Amino acid sequence: MIGRISRRWVPWLADAGALAISFMIAVIAIRVTGITIPRILTPPGNSESLQFVAYAIAIQYFVFLWEGVYRREVSLLDIHGSRRLLRGITFTTLTLMIVSSLPMFTGMSVGVVLLTGFFSLLITPTFRAILASRKLPQFDRKAEPRELLILGNGTAGQSLLRRVVQDNRKRYKLVGFLENSSERVGQFITTDSLEVRGSAKILGTYDHFDQLTDDRAVDEIWINDPNITQDKLQYLFNSCKTRGIEVSLVPSIGEFPPQTLEVEMLDFIPVLRKKQVKKQPMYEISKRLIDILASGTLLFVMSPLLLSVAFLVRRSSPGPALFRQKRIGLNGKPFTMFKFRTMFTDSNPYSLTPQSSSDQRITKIGKFLRRTSLDELPQLLNVITGEMSLVGPRPEMPFVVDSYNDMERLRLVVKPGITGLWQLSADRTIPIHKNLDYDLFYIQNRSMMLDLTLLWRTLFQSMRGI
């Protein structure tokens, strides 16, 4: 019981503390700088500050509950959780702006509230990250991982393996795979990620299911085979029912990945169909305006840093500061992408990307630039010209796109970006074209709030090279 209370209230206490600290920093910043504008940017008194913080914490709690910030769900990247938190902080700030205009807060200015909201965007997720990284005392017994067996490699086989391996909560222990054919029995399916490695053996065919589940206490199976027959599926259902094994189906239609499918309810009947990418004119216009304003502002503000990096690149090795490379953009149109040069000039610009920081092609300053992702900053020029966006799938080299199949070419229906789902994942060390699931999810779920969430997450987990 204490454990359940701990898990429920500790996040709220962390969020309350983050809000209080954000307010304190906002007030101190105004007082230290001495910049005041009557009724817009003036520091409140101490007693009024305490009263306002108490109201703010209560309002934030109810807004976070409304937005589902404290909802627990199965997720690795937790993009939906980040989106709810961003909405929660935004609506809390808007509500506090209204509260600050009440007669009881005559000394509270709108500028203090806005600064508090800005600092909350930085401090609240930092507190939550620290909280997640600490092993807080748990008073109830830790649940044992469930023994999982995956039937079929399907279109999502390796993706399922990566999800199980990367799950920080370790809810599943993967027994292995079964396949319909015996051709690959004994082989291993492995992840390509350099950060989170894992593998699972193909233990046999579906005919070995009964024997395997008798020998091992399998708790759950995932069926990931779009070609499985109805008779075999019915047999597996009956066998699992007898053995008390939970069954889950990974939806698929032929070679279409699960990310491209959606369930539509016809009254009480679920119908699985291919999800259509809808045109969103207003979203595209808003996205372009944000790209221009944000990239232009960043180029202006960061110009001293950009010039310093360019100088260091020129000094570290002979050659230009900028590296230019042909990439494929929207609808397959080629463009020249800019980066700070991180390799020696005699390196082949169209060879495969280095997979290790010890690669002899990388310069000394290049290792630092790749590790901090500073080499990506010149792509803001590509965003200004409209060839790229701040958020989107990473652009590929022409020789890779030439080998694309029809499914992989779906990446080209949107403008490529600097940051995105793949760049924030543990699979960013895997070649771009092998991470279609991330890009398909983004393409099917594009929205302004998702873009803002990914940009926000990039502040804390920036694109890392090697």
Phi, psi and omega in degrees: 000317179297323179297318179296320178296319180300313182294334183276319188263335180299315176301321179295318178297321178295316179295320178296317178297320179296320179293317180297317179294321178299318179295317180298317180296320179298314180294315180297320181299320179292317182292321181291316182286333180075011179275111180229142175230118184310131178067356180243315182218081178226139180286136179280168175285167185294313182295320179293325179297315180298317179296318182293319180298320178299314176298318183297317180297318179295316179297316180300320181300313182289325176295317179297321176297316181298320181279353179077027182297327183267011178288135178264130180212160179279114181198146178263302178285338179055041178295319179296322177296319178295322180294320178294321179294318178298315177297320180298315179294320181296312181290328175297315179298316179297319179295319180293331175297323177290317181297323182294343179272357179290152182302332182289347180238057183294334181267002182267125182258157179296326181298322178297318180296316180296318177296321177299316177298320179297313180292331177296324178299333180266319189277320183300309178295332177294314177300318181293323178294319177296319180298319181290331182278343181271142177272087179290148182298131177246131187259349175259160186294135180291132181289138177285145178296145180278136178287120187243136175236130180254127179257114180095143178266332171043198179277347184240016185303305181292327177296319178297319178299315180297320181297320180292317182292322185276355183292110182295334182277350177052053181281342182231147171243109187285117178289316181156194181245152165238143179232162182289329182254156180266003186299324186249013179300132182099342178280167181246140169262125186237157172273153180262356184292135176280341182271320181232104183263150176189159179207158177214142185271144171279106192278337182169198179259178179298335179293342179269006187298311183299315181296318182294316181287339173285324182282329182235146181278075179288129181267330188207146173235146173245123180264115186234056183223103182291345183258008181293139183284158180295322179296316180294321180296317179295322178296317180295320177301314181295318180295319179292323178298319179295321184268358180072033181259133179281138183244133173231143180250131173269113186292143176199150174232102182062235181263007179283124180295158181302332182296340183265006184249155176216153179259125176245130181270118172263095192059250181251014182252119178282131179239126180265125181216164181289131182281132180267137176278111184272145175286138182230081185304314181295322178296317181296319179294314180297320180297319180293320179298317179294320178302314183293311183295314184291313182292322177296317178296316181296319178298321180290311184293323185264011182302320176299319178295318180297318179293323179293317179296318179300319179297316181294322179295318179295323181285331187286329182198154180297140177132174181287161178284324181264143176251126181249136182212140177286128175231165181256128184250213184303131179058028176080012181278126180285150175210167179263118180264140182255141172212160169288138183292127179243356180237163178293152187292340180275003178281147178290117184292344182246021172278170181297147181299138178304138181256004180212145179291348178272003179303130186293345181283341187274133178284169181296313178290333179297325178298318179293317182296320179291321182294325181263355181066016176293339179293343182275346188302323179299346178292349172299332175295321177295327178290318179301317183282352177089006179279335179226171174236167176294325182236134178162177177296149177290139179286141181260164176282153186303319184292335176284317180295329179299334181264005181296144168268180184300323181291318181293332179290350175296339178297338187271001182279351176233162181290135179293160184225171178279317179236165182179189182299312182298319182294337181264358185265171176284354181263015183291348176275350178275144178310145186304315187290351178265008181238045184298329184298322178296313183293321179295321178298316180297314183298321182283341186237022183301136175197163179296322180293323177294318178299314180296324178296317180293322176295320179296315179296329181295333177298330185256332178228075187294159177303121181251136173277238181231000000 
